[in-house]
């Protein structure tokens, strides 16, 4: 059985569906917090229940609560973990840093201890492109130094990687950390640009462009991300003392999951305008604290080791997202 943490989240929902579709038994947990509307999280869970029935179990639980975690897995035969639960969002980390320490640090340690106690075959966990922080070398490689975080969120995700490295060294737990790059698509997050821009355009409100719109992002479609997560899950790193992507000689590898395209923000807006059939009113704003001007994934190791090849152009992915958004809100 596979434990999926953060199953009511955007990526967790999609990963759980893909695992169930290929015949895996899945148990998911989520604390259903109110960082964004919990109704969307419950709708994702309802979608999983309608499509897969008893093949996916769900328990409301907080990864920061170690006793609750132990109770969830007791007697279930969990042998693999996909750990996606986290407090997300760069800007919110300026407002509520303790939420990040609780979920991303204490929660990650609890998952590591759970994996240790269960003796799992593989722990795959979510990292983030944010760990590259102030790096100005493009594209970002997993071999780059990542010791200049520009947000607390980035610092916690980098700390998670280091905690995982220590557990891989001390307890030989096979682990793979995946640095996600700007994931978007149906059932996405309401705090991300594709959702915010789509909502504003359809409602006739201005969209806010930070750094006066001079931004580039490696927008990666959800189906491509899910393919990468499953490919990683199926290939635990060997405990052979050989160097893994990211530099570890323990059974711990790190990979970028991105589209390998640094898209200008204007291309995203063009795609949303085309899918919505109307233009955007653009408001220019200065750079936000904790943000970065560009992200761009080097996926050479990911393709070589995992067979990861993203296939969804941004115009196609955005069209699918806007279609889903209209259906979800019935507009």
N, C-alpha and C positions, 0 to 999 in steps of 0.2 A: 504494500500500500504506500501511496505517496502523500505526504503532508504538504499542502500548499498554504503558506501564510499570506495574509492579505488577499484572500480569495474574492472578496467583494470589491476589490480595487480594479482599476482598468486592466492592467497586465495580468493580475491574478485570475480574473474572470476568464480571460482569453486562454491562458495557459491551462486552467482546470478543464475548460471545454475541449481543448485539443488532446489532453491526456485521456479524458473519458472517451473521446471519439475513437481512440486507438485501443480501447479496451482496458485501460488501467483503472484500478480502484483508487479513489481520491477522497481524502478528507481535508476540508479547508477550514481555516479559522480567520476571523477578522473581528476587530473591536467596534466596527461601525461608527467611528467617531464623526464629529461634525465639522471637520476641516473643510469639507464641502457637503452638500445636501445628502444626508444618509438615505433619502428616498431613491437616489440613483444607485447607491450600493445595494439596497434591497431589491431594486429592479433587476440588477445584474444577477443576484442570487435566485430570483424568481425565474429568470431566463434559463439558468443552469438546471434548476429543478424541472422546468417544463420540458427541456430537451433531453435530460439524462436521468431523471428520476433518482432511484436509489443508488445509481453508480457513483454519485457524488454526495457525500455527507457534509454537513456544515455545523460548526459549533461557534457560537459567539464567544470569543475569548481574546484577551490582551496578551501579546507576547512579552510584555513587561511583568506579567504575573506568572511566576515560575510554577506555582502550585496548579494554576489553571491549565498551563501547558502540559504538565505531567498527567493531569486527569484526562485531557483530550486524547492522548496517544495510548493510554494504558490499555494493554491487551489487544491493540488493533494491528500489530504486526507492521508498523511503519518501518520501511527500510531505505527510503529516499526522502529528501526534503527539498522543496523549492521555496526558498525564503524570499518573499517579495514584500512583506509587510514593512512599512517604514512611515515616519512622518516626512512627507514630501514637501517641496516648495522652497525655493531660495528666499523669496521675500518674506514669507511668514516666519522664517528662522530669526529675523530681526525683531519680531514682535513677541515670540514665545519660544525662546531657546530651550527652556526646560523640557518642552514636548519632544524636542529632538534628542536630548540626552536620554530621556526615558525610553522612547521607542527605538531609536537608532543605535544607542550604545548599550543600555541595560537589556533591551529586547534582543539585540544581536548576541550578546553573551548568553542569554537564556537559550537561544536557539542552538548555539554551539554546545552548551552543556547538555541539551536535549539530544543532539546528534551524538555526542560522546557517550551518553548513557545508553542510547539505543544501538550503538555500533552500526550506524547507517552505512550503506554502500557508497553514498554520494550526497553531498550537500551543495546545491547550487544556490547562490545568493545574489541579490541585486546590488550592484554598485551604481555608479553614475558618471556620466561625462563631466559632471561638475568637479570631480577630483582634479581635473587638469588645471583648474583655477586660472592663474595669471599666465600660463604658458602661451607663448606667441609663435611657437614652431607648429606649422600645419603640414600634414594632418597629425592629429594626436595619436601617439603610439603607446602601447602598454609598456614599452621600455623607457618612456620618458620619466623624468623626475616629477613627482606630484607632491611637493612639499610647500606649495604656495596657495592654499585654499583662500578664496575671496569671500566665502560665506560659511556660516556655522554648519549649514546643511552639508556642504562639500567636506568640511572637516570631519563630520561624523561618518560620512560614507568612506572616507579614506581611513579613519580609525577602524571601521569595520573590516576593511581589507587587512589591516595589521593584526587585529585580533584573530582573524581567520588564519593568518600565516602562523601565529604562535600556536594555535590549536593543531594545525597541520603538522607543525614541527614536533610538538610535545606528544600528541596523541595519534598522529598519522591518520587523521580524518581526511578522506578525499574530498576536496572542495574546489568549486569553480566560481569565481567572481565575474559577473557580467556588467560591464560599464555601458548602460543604456544611453542612447543619444536621442533626445527629443521625440518620444514616441507619440504617435497620433493615430486616429482612426475611430470607427464606430465604438460606442460605449466609453469614449475618452474622458479625460478629466476636465472639469469646468474652469480650472484655473490656468489652463494652457492656451497658447495663442490661437490655435485653430478653432477651439470652442468659443473663446472670447470674441474673436473677429467675426465668426459666423453669426453669433447671437446679435452682435451690434449691427452688422450689415442687414440682417433680416428685420431687425426692429427699427432701422433708420437712425441709429445712434452713431456718433463718431467712434473710430477705433483709435486707441492710444499707441503711438509708435515711439518707443524709448530709444535713446541715443539718436533721435531725429530719424529713426528708421534705418540707420546704417548698422544693420545686424545681419549675421549669417548663422544659420543653424543646419545641422545634419538631421533633417526631418526623416524619421524612420517609421514606416507603416507597421501597424500592430501585427499583421500576419507574418511579416518578415521577422519581427522580434520573437514571436512565438516559435517559429521554425528554428531560430537560433537557440532559444532556451531548451527546447526538446533535444536538439542536437548535442548541446552541452551535457544535459542530463544523462544521455546515453553513452557518454564518453568520459567517465571519471578519470582524472589524471593518475598516472601510475606512480607508485611509491618506489621509484627506481634510481633516485638521487640525480637524475638528469634534470637539466635546467628547463623550466616550463615558461610559457609566455608570461611576462611580468617579472621574471627573474628568480622565482623560487626553485629550490632543489628539493622541496617537500612535495607531497601529493596535493599541490595547490596551484591552480592556473588562473590567469586573469585574461579576459578577452574584451575587446570592443564589440558592441552590437550597434552598428550604425549603417546608414545608407551609402556611406562613402561619397557623399555629395554635400558640400557647404553651400546651401541655397541662400541667395539674397532674400531678405524678408519680403521684398516686393513681389517675388515669384509666388510666395505663399498667398499674399493678398490677391494677386492676379487669379490664382487658381480658385480661391474662395469666391471672388466676384463672378467668375465664369460659372461656377456651380450654383450660385445663388441667383444668377440672372440680374444682378444689380450692382451698382458701384458702391465703393466705400467712401465715407467722409473721414479724412485722415487728420489726426491731431498729433503734432510733434511735441515730444517731451524729452527731458535730459535723461542720461543714463541713470539707472536705479542702482543703489548700493547692493553689492553682492552679485551683480550680473556680469556677464562677459560679452565681448563683441562678437565672438565667433566660436563655433564648435565644428569639428570635422574629424571623422573617425578613419584611422588607418585600420583596415580589417584584414590585412594580409595574413596574420596568424590565425584569425578566426576562420577564414576561407580554407586555409591549408589544413587545419586540424579538425574543424567541425563541418567542413563543406558548406559553410554559410555564404549564400549569395543573395542579397536583397534584390527583389524583382519588381517592386512597385514604384513607378514614377509618382512624383508629388501630385501632378494633375489628376491622375487616376485615384490615388488614395484620398485626396481631398473631396473629389466627387462622391466617393463612397461614404465619407464621413458626413457630408452635407445631406445626402439622401437619408442616412440613418437619423440625423438630427431632426430633419423635417418629420420623419415618421414617429420619432419618439415624442415630439411635442405636437404632432398632428397639425403641422402648418404647411 
